[in-house]
Amino acid sequence: MTLPKTWRLPSDAEDTVFYLMPGHNRRIFLVTEERMESIYDSIVGSSMASNDKMDSYIDIGSKIQEIVLDKQGRFALNPTLAEFAGIKDKAVFLGSLVYGVLVAPENWQDRNAPRESSLDILQKMEERKNEHGAV
């Protein structure tokens, strides 16, 4: 697979680490090292790390793949994640506000505009920001 050049930062080097992790709807999230550390800290520093949830964390953690891109932005997708997402020989990279998303073309619905529910979420975020005096 190749991470599009427009998704890479000028600061990304040959040793820049990204993580791929399973997500809802047969999607694979592309996560930066910084974001992965934040996720880890959130789990460890909260009640989310309770014993009854540990099996779920172990299951997800065992499927996370660490990747380092070559000079052309290429990486190998491990077979477990490829099977999870239904990716055979092609994939689509999608943007989100927090993660990159990798999905098989047949599992992605082509949309020209965001769903209304998505726009509602952005509107609520903006309203909350204004309520708290942020500019």
Secondary structure as the mmCIF struct_conf table of DSSP 4:
data_model
#
loop_
_struct_conf.conf_type_id
_struct_conf.id
_struct_conf.beg_label_comp_id
_struct_conf.beg_label_asym_id
_struct_conf.beg_label_seq_id
_struct_conf.end_label_comp_id
_struct_conf.end_label_asym_id
_struct_conf.end_label_seq_id
STRN STRN1 THR A 2 THR A 2
HELX_RH_3T_P HELX_RH_3T_P1 LYS A 5 TRP A 7
BEND BEND1 ARG A 8 ARG A 8
TURN_TY1_P TURN_TY1_P1 PRO A 10 SER A 11
TURN_TY1_P TURN_TY1_P2 GLU A 14 ASP A 15
STRN STRN2 VAL A 17 PRO A 22
HELX_RH_3T_P HELX_RH_3T_P2 HIS A 24 ARG A 26
STRN STRN3 ILE A 28 THR A 32
HELX_RH_AL_P HELX_RH_AL_P1 GLU A 33 VAL A 44
TURN_TY1_P TURN_TY1_P3 GLY A 45 GLY A 45
BEND BEND2 SER A 46 SER A 46
HELX_RH_3T_P HELX_RH_3T_P3 SER A 47 ALA A 49
HELX_RH_AL_P HELX_RH_AL_P2 ASN A 51 GLY A 61
TURN_TY1_P TURN_TY1_P4 SER A 62 LYS A 63
STRN STRN4 GLN A 65 VAL A 68
TURN_TY1_P TURN_TY1_P5 LYS A 71 GLN A 72
BEND BEND3 GLY A 73 GLY A 73
STRN STRN5 ARG A 74 ARG A 74
HELX_LH_PP_P HELX_LH_PP_P1 ALA A 76 ASN A 78
HELX_RH_AL_P HELX_RH_AL_P3 PRO A 79 ALA A 85
TURN_TY1_P TURN_TY1_P6 GLY A 86 GLY A 86
BEND BEND4 LYS A 88 ASP A 89
STRN STRN6 VAL A 92 GLY A 95
BEND BEND5 LEU A 97 VAL A 98
STRN STRN7 GLY A 100 VAL A 103
HELX_RH_3T_P HELX_RH_3T_P4 PRO A 105 ASN A 107
BEND BEND6 TRP A 108 TRP A 108
BEND BEND7 ASN A 112 ALA A 113
HELX_RH_AL_P HELX_RH_AL_P4 GLU A 116 GLU A 131
TURN_TY1_P TURN_TY1_P7 HIS A 132 GLY A 133
#
